[in-house]
């Protein structure tokens, strides 16, 4: 379920960044803030368990930021 949600978020951010590059920054920040808060909460577990629980949120955040950046980059390469 979490994987499907992350995929949907990445696709939405990429499409939004391609269509409206400037307006896509705010949703991207919101997604980053959400994943960061969830990761911080999961990271409070003791020891290695905290690092293991935080890792999926960090990777999801990285994937969402990368997809938005790729959408903006693709928009920049348009001939129009």
Secondary structure, 3 states (H helix, E strand, C coil): CHHHHHHHHHHHHHHHHHHCCCCHHHHHHHHHHHHHHHHHHHCCCCCHHHHHHHHHHHHHHHHHHHHHHHHHHHHHCCCC
